[in-house]
Amino acid sequence: MERKIVILLGPTGVGKTEVSIRLAKLLNAEIISSDSMQIYKYMDIGTAKPTLEQRKQVAHHMIDIVNPWEYFSTGTYIEKVKKIIEEVFQKGKIPLIVGGTGLYLRAMTEGIFEGPQADWHLRKKLLQEEKAQPGKLYKILKEVDPEYAQKINPADLRRTVRALEVFLKEKKSITEFHKKFTKPLVYDFIKVGLTRDRKELYKMIEQRVDKMIEAGLIEEVRNVLNLIKKNASSDIALPSLQAIGYKEIAGYLADLYCLDEAIRLIKKRTKMYAKRQFTWFKKEKDVKWFDITGIYNCQRIAEKIFQFLKRG
């Protein structure tokens, strides 16, 4: 498997973390996280990061690399990952990419555009327009770049603002950039996907959210909010604050609704996110899917994947 990279993908809550650690041991691999929220320090419980004990068992990369009041682009992610991949190969090991952030994975395998740098003044102006007239920005995006508007959730304000920023600064749509300025990483990627019956996955998601609350998610969110307040020049559209779990608990802490409602929203939005991930990943090319419905023995799942990879 020289110069080959294994990608383990799948929806949130499906069991990637436990399986990846066992698979990494079988492959003699190091894990590179492909999760856009696990990059943030102090956000451990709500992002379901591998525990410190798990990280001692297998080397992990791209976890806890930025502060929650900082911005981190997909382009920066790719630049960092390129260096890590080479370092892992130099050790004679295999890079095992694990995660559910489809954009990161696609940027690696198919490329990403290098758009203009962030214009915070323009973003602030756009957000003010959206606040005055909710839904206005997505409506404009549908007019100037209907193809990209279809790809994102209408409620995804961060990506909507970025798309309009690119259009206003470059007079070109993000879709045009994607088509003309792509640079995939030059490796042989082997994609393996984990899937479960939806009802089973949704039940596991509900149980995981309950465990997060028991583990201290409320206090973790309070701490993150305090850190952002002390260190951020502005909390406008901070990606960290858009993370499922943190956004809802922040609403509870701001007395917008009760804790039960916050928990209900977290469960509902996590399920919706898992559904969107399924849709995204089903469009990925050359994924070998493993249906692990009813299988909770992570070692057994890892061994199945390992046998498939050995045959390949």
Phi, psi and omega in degrees: 000036182296132179060020176256146180240132178262132176248124175253110184239170180156168182290162178301139176084359185283339178116023184298319187300306181298318180294319184298323181294317178291321179294320179300321179294320179292325184271348192059057185243164168245144186267133174245115182291137175239054181236120187288353178251337179286352176292339187274133174292156175072351181254080188260307186292310185292338179262001179053047179296152170302143180289166178299325178296317178295324180286340175284328181290320181222137178296132178242145178233160177066033173237137179059050183250346177222160177277152183294347177264006180255158178260148183215119185266163176297323178299318178294320178303311182298318180299318180292318182295323179304316180293318181296317179303314181295322179295320179294316178299321181296334177280356183080020180250173180255132173286126177246107180275125184231126176166179183236006179275099186303324182295319178298314182295318180292323178299323179292314189270334183238345179108172182210148178278149175257093183278183179294157178294158181299137176246096188293328178296315179295318180298318180298318179297316179296319180293327176294321177297319180293321179296321180288330183216082183307134180093350184297315185295318180294324178297317178295318180300320179299331180281317186272334181210071184301328182295315179289323179301325179291332184281338184249160177288132178306336180273357181278083185294325182299311181288328177297313180298317180298318181296319179289324177300313179299314182296315183291327182274325187252349184060026176225147179279160176299324179301317178297318178299315181301321184284330187258335187237062179251142181218090178290155175287140188270073177225167175267103183270132174248115185260127178237130182242143175254134178222154176223162171304136185304315182299318179295315180298316182295324177294319178295323178297315180299317179295322180293320179298316178300319179294324178297318179296315179297327183282351176110030181300323183298314180293324179297316179295319179300317179296315180297316179298320178295319179296319179295318180299322181284327191250337185277139175286332177200145178260016181297119175053032176296123181303323181300325181283353177268356181296134178298134183105311181284317180298316184288319178292326176299322177296320177295316180294336178271008179063032177279334178196173183279171182296319179301321179291321178299315180295318178300317180295320179299313180297315181298312184288329176293319177296318178297321179295317178300321179296318178294323178297317177304312181299315181297310186291332178294339178273349179293142180277147170056044175262130173269110185270137174244114177277111184252026177305128178080356180255120181242359178276102186294328178296319179297318179295315181299320180293323176300313180296318180300317179297320177298315182294324179295321179293327182287000000 
